[in-house]
Amino acid sequence: MCNATPNQLPVLNSINTYGPAEIDNFIRIHNFELNCLIQYGINVEKLNNIDLELTKKRVHQENISKETLVSAGMHQSRIDQIFGPEEQPEAEYQPYDPEGYTQPTLPIGNSLLIDRIVRRKITVSQIQEALFNDEISEDDLLNKCFLDQTMINRIRNYTLQQMPAVDFSSLPPLQKDRTDFYFLGMPSAGKSCLIASMLSHWMRIGICNPGAESPRSAQYFRILGGGFSRGILPIGNPNNFIDYIEVVLSIEEEKKGFLGRTTLAKYDLPINILDMAGEKFERVATDGQNNFNEHKNYLQNNNSKALFFVLDYSVDNDGADAFEQSLNLIMVLNNLESMGILDHTDSIYLVVTKA
């Protein structure tokens, strides 16, 4: 049964003109019922692209039956993940018949695997392992997961690269006379991906010069920026506290003089990029400044600073996850202020990811 409001009807009547993110927002933020989307004819592709956790929540809240979801065209793999797979009757023994033998079809796990790939809920290493173990074929990746041959070749040749975790005392000291860029956020918010995209973009437009003073910095630069340039998103920062990258940006700006004459101003901007592990971010928010005290001397300097708080838009905006994310942001900001970090901060940015 659909309980749509008058304001929701124009959207429902044109629901198939909206993209996946907009449809998720209609449900998550504007309280559209999944039943209404089905009743007003949401197409199969859009129905199966709705966030799985959001779908689970709505199915149980609205008491939607399996039969309704099947009729609407929801994939069986998603239905199994919502309700659990149905028990299959024990197969009757059949003697081996060489003449009647046919190649067995892939198990239901293959359908689940395809669904995870389509929804981007899987790592490159997991796809690579499934490909090498014949759990999925290139044909599946091309025609069911919508990957092109270039991406499949990248997956086949992918080598996992991750910074080795080290004790804090082993990290190289922060370089002075630079601008410190702090990237802060919850685990899996996308901090490392954001840094990787920035490094890749700066390299592509030719304004970024990696620092040579620290071998660890150069290694992290290569892993993040190089992987992103090949279409691979990095995994999270494994270090207990932070890793950092030294780069110099070569900036060119056009300036107009008093008589309207345009001149080209060139200057270098040396920066330290600090990638704080999300787990550390949570501990600082929960336990307070004590989690920073052992690193106080390392972080405190006279460098100018820019703070980037990375917010994961995909969390449940009506639930505890969103509250926790907002509260942790405030608590960390307060701790940075009490440490005197904000005294040297020129700007604070809120970066929304996964929108």
N, C-alpha and C positions, 0 to 999 in steps of 0.2 A: 504494500500500500504506500502511495506517495503522498507526503504532506508538504507540498511545495507552497511557499509564500507567493503572493502576487508579484513581488519584485524578482523572484527567481524564475518565473515562467518565460520571460524573453530569452534568458540564457539557456534554459532547458530546450526550448524550441530550436535553438541553433547550436546545440552542445557539440556537434561534430565539426564545428568551425574553429574550435579552440585547441590549443596544444596541450601536451601532457602536464606541464608545470601549472598552466592556468586551471586545468581540471582538478589537479591536486589541491590547489588553493581554494577552489570553490567548495570542496569537501572539508578541507582542514580549517580554513579561516571563516568561510561564509556559511558553514553548516548546511551545505546541500546534502540531501540524502542519496546514498548509492541506489536505493530503490527507485528514486525519481530519475536518475540518469539512465537506468535500465528501461524504465517505463517509457521514457521519451526517446528511446532508440539510439543510445550511444553505440558506436560501431565496435566491432570485436577488437580491433587493434588498440583503440583508445581505452577500452575497458581493461585490457590486459596490461596496459602501461601505467595504470594507477598504482601508486606506491603500495607494495604488498602489505606492510604493517598497517597502513591506513585502511586498506581493503579489509583486512582481518578485523580491525576495530569496528568498522561500520557493519560488516556482516553480522557480527555478534550483537551489536547494539540494536540493529534493525531486525534481527531475527530472520535473515534472508536464508532461504533453503538452498540446498545443493541443486535441486531441480531448476530453480530460478536462474542460478548462475550458469548452469549447463545450457539452458535455453537461450541465455543472453550471449553465449559464445565464449565464456571464460575457459581458458586452457585447463585441462585436467590436472596438470602439474601444480597450478596455483590453487585449485580446489583442494588437492591433497595437502598442500601446505597450510591451508586454512582449517580444514576439518580433520586432517590426518588421512593417510591412504587407507582405502578399503581393504579388508582382509581378503586375500585371494584363496579360492578353494585349492586344496592340495592337488597337484597335477597327477593324473592317472598314469601309471607306468606304461610306457610303450616300448616294445623291443626295437633295437636298432635295425633300421632298414636302409642299406646303402643306396638303393635306387630311389627311395623317397626322401633322401636327406636334402634339406635346404639350409642355407646359411641362417643361423638364428638372428632375430632382430635384436637391436640393442635394448637393454632393460630400461625400466621407467626412469632410472637415474639419469639416462641420457636426456630425457625431457626436462628434468629438473636442472640439469647442467645448461641446456640451451636457454631455459628461462632466466637463469642467473646471468648468463652472458648478455642476453638481450637487455636486461635491466641494469647491467654494469655493476653487479653485486659479486664480483669474482676478481681474483688477481691474475696477472699475466702468467705467473708461475703455475697456477692451478690449471689454466687453459692449456698451457704447454704440456703439463704432465698428462692431462686427459688426452691430448692429441697424440703424444708418444705412446700411450698405453691403449690406443685404439678405442677409447671410450667415446670419442667424438671424431668425426671425419672432417676433412677440408670442405667437402660438399655441404655438410651441416653448417660450418662456419660461414660459407659463402651465401647459402640460400635460406638458411633459417635464422642465423645470427646477424646477417647483413654486414659482415666484415669483407673488406676487399682483399685482393690477393697480396697487395703490399703489406697490409697489417698482418695477415697470416704469416707471411715470410718473417716479419719482425718478431712475431710470437715464437716461431720455430727457432730463431737465432738469438732469442733473448737470454741474457745472463744476469741473474740477480746480483745487484750491486747495492750494498748497504754499508754505511759507515760503521766501523767496529766501535762498540761501546768502550769508553775509557773512563778511568777515574777523573774526577774534576781537576785534581792537581796536575794531571797530564795535559790539560788543554793549553794551547799557546796563549800568551797574554793578549788582551785587546790592544790594538794599535792606537796610539794617541793621535790627536789632531785630525780626527775624522768625525763623521756623523754616524751615530749608532742607530741602526734600524732594529727595533724590537718587534718580533712577531709572536703574539701571545694568543692563546685560545685553547679550547677544550680538546681532548684527544679526538683525532679523526676529523677535525673541523676543516682541514685543508691548508694548514700553514705551509707545509713543505711543498705542496703543489703550487701554492701561490708564489712562493719564492722561486721555484723552478720555472714557472711561466715568465716571471720578470727577468730572470737571468737569460732565458732563451730569447726573449724579445730584445733585450739590450744587445745581446750578441748579434742577432739578426740585423739590427739597424746600425751596428758598428760603433756603439758608444761605450762598450764595456771592456775594461782591461783587468783580467783577474790578477790578484795580488800574488807575488812570488815569495813573500817572506815566510809563509807558513805552509809546509807540505800538506797538513791536514785540511787547511782551508782550500787549497787547490784541488785536493781529492774530492771534497764535498761539492765544490763548484762543478766539477766534471760529472759527478753522479747526478746531481739535480738538473743542471742546465742541459747536459748532454743527453740524459734520458728523455727529458721533455721534448727536446728537438727531434727525437726519434719516435715521438708519439707515445711514450711510456710515462705514466704518472708515478712519482716516487712513493715508496712506503714511508711510514712515519719515522720520526727521529727516534732512534733507539737509546740515545744517551740519557742518563739520569737527569741531566740538567739542560745544557744547551750545547749547540755547535755553532760555529760562526764562520762566515765567509768574508774575506777582504776583497773588495773590488774598487776600481776607480772609474767613475763615469766621466766621459769627455763630453761636455755640454756645449752646444752652440746656440746662441740666441740672437735674433735680429732686434736691433734697437734703433729707434728713430731719434735723430738729434734735433736741436732747436729749429733748424731750417728745413726739417723734414727729410734730411739725408739719412738713408738706412746704412747702418754699420753692423758688422757681424762680431759679436762678443764671444770669445772662447775661454772656457775655464774648466778645470778638473774638479770633480767632487769625489773625494775619497770617503768610502763608507765601510762600516762593519755591519754585516747582516747577522743578527742573532736569532736563531731558531730554537725557541724553548719547547721542550717536550711537553705535550698536553698533560701527562700525568703529573709533572712538576707544577704546572699551572693549577691543577686541582688541589695539590697538597698545599701550595702557598695560600690559596683561597680558603682552605679548610683549617689549616694549622697556624696561619698567620706568618709574620715576618721571620719567625725562627727558621723557616725553610730557606730564607734568603741570607741570614746572618753569616753563614759559613762562606758565602760567595760575595759578601758585601765589598770587600777590598777589590775583588776582581771586576765587579760591575761599576763601581764608583770611579768616575773620572770627570774631567771638565769638557768632554766631548758633547756637542749638541746632539739631541736625540729626537727621533720620531717614533711614536708608538703605533703599532698596527694591531688592533684587536680583531681577530678573525672569528666571525660568528657563523655558525652552521644554521642555515635557514631551514634545513630539512628536519630539524627536531620537532617534536610535537609541540606546536605553539600554544596549545591549551593545557599542557601537562607539566609534570615535574621536571622534565629535561630542560624545557625552556626557562623555567624558574631558576634551575641550578646554573644554567649558562649565564643568565643575567646577573645572578647574585655573585658568582665567581668573578665575573668581569669587574664588578664594583669593588669586591674585596681586594683583588690584585692591584687595582688602581690605587686604592687607599694605602696598600703596603708600599707601592712605589713612591707614593707621595711622602710617607713617613721616612723612607730611606733617603730622601732628597733627590731622587731620580727626576722628579717632575720639575725641579728647579732649573734643570738644563734641557727640558723638553720644549721644542719649538712647535710641534704639531702632534695631534692625536687623530688617528683614522679608524673608523669602523668599517671593516670589509666584510660584506655578506657573501658567503659561498653557497653553492648548491641550490641557488634559487631557480 
